[in-house]
């Protein structure tokens, strides 16, 4: 992997080079890709850290991560390219200049593909503030369509007939992405399944960290639907929107951590989805936290309120 820092955008771009990062062989027509050796998480010195890290999983899928120095949530954004249009999931957290890094990534893709332009669709993993903060930067941009942050608007845009039991889709041009409603963390939570790479993106509903569950029964049903959906599909990786878990089993970084040098890799597998599904069944009426090796199920209700962030100084 070779990385370069574009100072005008305050972003690090990473690309995979054959012989340096090995691309897994294609399986049943699935396109492979690579992950970075590590993510730049926000330190130890913020003055030396880019606001964004962009990694090219393959030439048509970019993973974009916000620095912990910009916002301690350190969310991931995903940018897919088809022949006819591009799809961005989420717009970042805090006061980040999300549009600059996204348009810079699109410009790079256009140069590589000798194209003049491509329309962009902006959607969201869910409606929480750490995933929609940059929305206003895109709303007035030409060639950009914003998926409404409502259940009705999302249904109509993706052709989801019955919420949340039916599945919609979007065709980017020879690239179909299935859109799966998974309420529970948020009423508007969505999963995306990219048929081209076999990647399932689960937002804040499954990732290495704290899985906050606001509607337990809805979340349980959504998890079972994901298990059913993936039963006869290839799932190469499951990617969420954060990493909070450390490489020490059962141990996560505290809320508000900006610099996490020993975090787990971003990618989970279908085995983790099955593990979570079984754990939810075992919890039954319990709403106590359930610690698993790579993530924690964290129900939120009147007796178990959402934890307040811990104020931390920048490193």
C-alpha positions as a printed Julia matrix, in Angstrom:
315×3 Matrix{Float64}:
   0.0     0.0     0.0
   1.27    3.48   -0.88
  -0.14    6.58    0.82
   0.26   10.23   -0.11
  -0.95   13.28    1.75
  -2.79   15.94   -0.24
  -2.28   19.03    1.9
  -4.81   21.15    0.05
  -7.51   18.74    1.14
  -5.87   17.76    4.43
  -6.41   14.13    3.51
  -4.34   11.02    3.06
  -5.02    8.92   -0.05
  -4.05    5.25    0.02
  -3.97    2.94   -2.98
  -3.13   -0.71   -3.24
  -0.13   -1.66   -5.36
   0.22   -5.24   -6.71
   2.97   -7.06   -4.88
   2.62   -4.81   -1.84
  -0.97   -5.55   -0.85
  -2.37   -8.78   -2.16
  -5.91   -8.76   -3.58
  -7.81  -11.94   -2.72
  -8.71  -14.06   -5.76
 -12.16  -13.59   -7.25
 -14.84  -15.91   -5.88
 -17.86  -16.6    -8.06
 -17.45  -13.3    -9.89
 -16.94  -11.26   -6.71
 -14.46   -8.39   -7.01
 -11.76   -8.4    -4.39
  -9.99   -5.55   -2.68
  -7.67   -4.64    0.16
  -7.67   -2.86    3.49
  -4.92   -0.58    4.81
  -2.34   -2.0     7.16
  -3.69    0.4     9.76
  -6.02    3.37   10.04
  -4.74    6.76   11.15
  -6.97    7.25   14.17
  -6.12   10.75   15.36
  -2.71   11.08   16.93
  -0.6    10.92   18.88
   0.06   14.45   17.56
  -2.9    15.99   15.79
  -0.75   18.52   13.97
   0.81   15.59   12.08
  -2.46   13.82   11.29
  -4.67   14.4     8.2
  -8.34   15.26    8.72
  -9.34   12.32    6.51
  -7.87    9.05    5.34
  -9.05    7.72    1.98
  -8.37    4.09    1.11
  -9.04    2.54   -2.28
 -10.49   -0.9    -1.5
 -10.53   -1.33   -5.25
 -10.75    1.18   -8.07
 -14.54    1.51   -7.7
 -14.93    1.5    -3.9
 -13.35    4.04   -1.59
 -13.37    3.83    2.21
 -13.13    7.27    3.83
 -12.43    7.71    7.53
 -12.62   10.9     9.56
  -9.75   11.58   11.95
 -10.24   11.46   15.69
  -8.55   14.86   15.79
 -11.54   16.21   13.85
 -14.14   14.25   15.8
 -13.63   11.4    18.31
 -16.38    9.33   16.67
 -13.97    8.67   13.77
 -16.76    7.52   11.42
 -16.31    5.67    8.15
 -17.91    6.8     4.89
 -18.24    4.57    1.83
 -18.12    5.77   -1.77
 -19.26    3.35   -4.5
 -18.9     3.92   -8.25
 -20.97    2.38  -11.02
 -21.02    3.17  -14.71
 -23.88    5.66  -14.39
 -23.61    7.18  -10.91
 -21.83    7.1    -7.58
 -23.26    6.44   -4.12
 -21.98    7.97   -0.88
 -23.09    6.58    2.46
 -22.96    9.18    5.27
 -21.43   12.65    5.44
 -19.33   12.6     8.6
 -19.4    14.06   12.09
 -18.65   17.44   13.59
 -17.27   20.43   11.67
 -15.43   18.42    9.03
 -15.16   19.56    5.4
 -16.69   16.36    4.08
 -17.62   17.66    0.64
 -14.0    18.57   -0.12
 -12.67   15.08    0.54
 -15.56   13.41   -1.31
 -15.33   15.65   -4.37
 -11.57   15.2    -4.34
 -12.03   11.42   -4.34
 -14.57   11.64   -7.16
 -12.23   13.86   -9.17
  -9.47   11.29   -8.79
 -11.83    8.52   -9.96
 -12.91   10.62  -12.96
  -9.29   11.24  -13.96
  -8.46    7.54  -13.65
 -11.48    6.6   -15.79
 -11.12    9.49  -18.25
 -14.59   10.76  -17.44
 -15.8    14.37  -17.19
 -18.51   13.88  -14.56
 -20.72   11.4   -12.71
 -23.93   12.02  -10.72
 -23.76   11.41   -6.97
 -26.42    9.96   -4.65
 -25.99   10.68   -0.93
 -27.65    8.27    1.49
 -27.15    7.43    5.17
 -26.62    4.43    7.39
 -29.03    6.11    9.83
 -30.08    9.56   10.98
 -27.82   10.24   13.98
 -25.75   13.41   14.05
 -22.35   11.75   13.68
 -23.37   10.5    10.23
 -25.23   13.47    8.74
 -23.15   16.47    9.84
 -21.95   17.24    6.32
 -25.34   17.04    4.6
 -25.65   20.79    4.12
 -22.4    20.78    2.1
 -23.97   18.54   -0.56
 -27.55   19.81   -0.82
 -26.81   22.67   -3.19
 -24.18   20.89   -5.28
 -25.09   20.25   -8.93
 -25.52   16.64   -9.92
 -26.17   15.49   -6.33
 -29.34   13.71   -5.18
 -30.0    13.48   -1.43
 -32.0    10.54   -0.08
 -34.54   12.0     2.39
 -33.88   11.37    6.08
 -37.36    9.94    6.6
 -38.73    6.43    6.44
 -41.26    7.4     3.75
 -38.69    9.24    1.65
 -36.17    6.41    1.94
 -38.82    3.86    0.98
 -39.77    5.8    -2.11
 -36.19    6.45   -3.22
 -35.06    2.82   -2.98
 -38.37    1.17   -3.87
 -38.93   -0.48   -0.48
 -42.58   -1.51   -0.55
 -43.14   -2.48    3.08
 -40.95   -1.1     5.89
 -39.01   -2.8     7.37
 -39.65   -6.27    5.96
 -39.04   -5.65    2.26
 -35.76   -4.89    0.49
 -35.04   -2.11   -1.98
 -32.13   -1.55   -4.29
 -30.24    1.01   -6.32
 -28.54    0.34   -9.65
 -25.43    2.49  -10.12
 -24.91    1.14  -13.62
 -23.85   -2.51  -13.82
 -23.64   -2.4   -10.02
 -26.69   -3.24   -7.92
 -26.69   -2.49   -4.21
 -29.44   -4.01   -2.08
 -30.9    -1.71    0.58
 -32.12   -3.52    3.71
 -34.08   -1.75    6.48
 -32.67   -2.7     9.89
 -34.35   -0.48   12.54
 -33.39   -0.91   16.17
 -30.32    1.24   16.62
 -32.31    3.97   14.88
 -35.72    3.89   13.22
 -34.02    4.74    9.9
 -31.12    2.28   10.06
 -30.15    0.7     6.73
 -27.75   -2.01    5.61
 -26.24   -2.01    2.12
 -25.21   -5.19    0.31
 -22.89   -4.63   -2.64
 -23.36   -7.54   -5.04
 -20.14   -6.68   -6.84
 -17.81   -7.09   -3.84
 -19.96   -9.17   -1.49
 -19.51   -6.5     1.21
 -22.35   -5.94    3.69
 -22.32   -2.49    5.29
 -24.23   -2.43    8.58
 -23.8     1.12    9.85
 -23.97    1.3    13.64
 -25.86   -2.0    13.87
 -22.74   -4.19   13.75
 -19.11   -3.11   13.99
 -16.15   -3.7    16.33
 -17.37   -1.69   19.31
 -20.47   -0.69   21.27
 -23.72   -1.64   19.53
 -26.3     0.69   21.05
 -29.8    -0.79   20.83
 -32.67    1.62   21.32
 -35.54   -0.66   20.26
 -34.56   -4.16   21.34
 -37.34   -6.12   19.64
 -36.95   -4.22   16.37
 -33.17   -4.72   16.51
 -33.57   -8.43   17.2
 -35.93   -8.81   14.23
 -33.6    -6.78   11.98
 -30.63   -8.96   12.89
 -32.59  -12.09   12.08
 -33.55  -10.61    8.7
 -29.88   -9.93    7.96
 -29.06  -13.54    8.86
 -31.82  -14.71    6.52
 -30.75  -12.33    3.74
 -27.14  -13.48    3.84
 -27.92  -17.19    4.09
 -27.6   -17.78    0.33
 -25.3   -14.88   -0.54
 -21.52  -14.48   -0.47
 -20.46  -12.15    2.33
 -16.8   -11.28    1.97
 -16.76   -8.68    4.77
 -19.11   -6.89    7.12
 -18.2    -3.23    7.59
 -19.71   -0.8    10.06
 -19.24    2.91   10.6
 -16.9     2.93   13.62
 -14.15    1.01   15.39
 -14.17    1.2    19.2
 -12.85   -2.22   20.13
  -9.2    -2.76   21.06
  -7.08   -5.72   20.08
  -7.49   -6.98   23.66
 -10.56   -9.26   23.63
 -13.66   -7.82   25.36
 -12.0    -4.43   25.88
 -13.11   -1.25   24.07
 -11.68    2.23   24.03
 -13.51    4.74   26.28
 -16.09    7.06   24.77
 -14.4    10.19   23.45
 -11.09    8.53   22.59
  -9.35   10.36   19.76
  -6.22    8.24   19.42
  -6.71    4.46   19.33
  -3.44    2.87   18.16
  -4.45   -0.69   19.08
  -7.91   -0.91   17.61
  -9.3    -3.97   15.86
  -9.49   -4.08   12.05
 -12.69   -2.68   10.57
 -13.84   -5.86    8.82
 -16.04   -8.42   10.55
 -17.48  -11.6     9.03
 -20.84  -13.31    8.79
 -19.76  -15.36   11.81
 -19.99  -12.16   13.86
 -23.52  -11.57   12.58
 -24.5   -15.1    13.61
 -22.83  -14.58   16.98
 -24.82  -11.41   17.58
 -28.06  -13.06   16.51
 -27.57  -15.9    18.99
 -26.6   -13.5    21.77
 -29.76  -11.45   21.23
 -31.85  -14.61   21.56
 -30.03  -15.59   24.74
 -30.65  -12.17   26.28
 -34.44  -12.73   26.23
 -35.86  -10.13   28.64
 -32.49   -8.96   29.93
 -31.38   -5.47   28.98
 -27.98   -5.69   30.61
 -24.95   -5.22   28.41
 -23.72   -8.35   26.65
 -19.95   -8.42   26.21
 -18.61  -10.47   23.32
 -15.02  -10.72   22.18
 -15.18   -8.19   19.33
 -18.23   -6.08   20.22
 -20.72   -5.31   22.99
 -24.51   -5.3    22.71
 -25.57   -2.24   24.7
 -29.36   -1.83   25.17
 -30.63    1.7    25.8
 -33.81    2.3    27.83
 -35.01    4.21   30.9
 -33.03    1.94   33.22
 -30.01    1.9    30.91
 -29.6     5.46   29.54
 -27.24    6.39   26.76
 -23.79    7.08   28.22
 -22.62   10.66   28.02
 -19.35   11.25   26.15
 -16.32   11.72   28.36
 -14.67   15.11   27.7
 -11.11   14.58   26.54
  -8.38   16.96   25.48
  -6.77   16.64   22.08
  -3.5    14.7    22.27
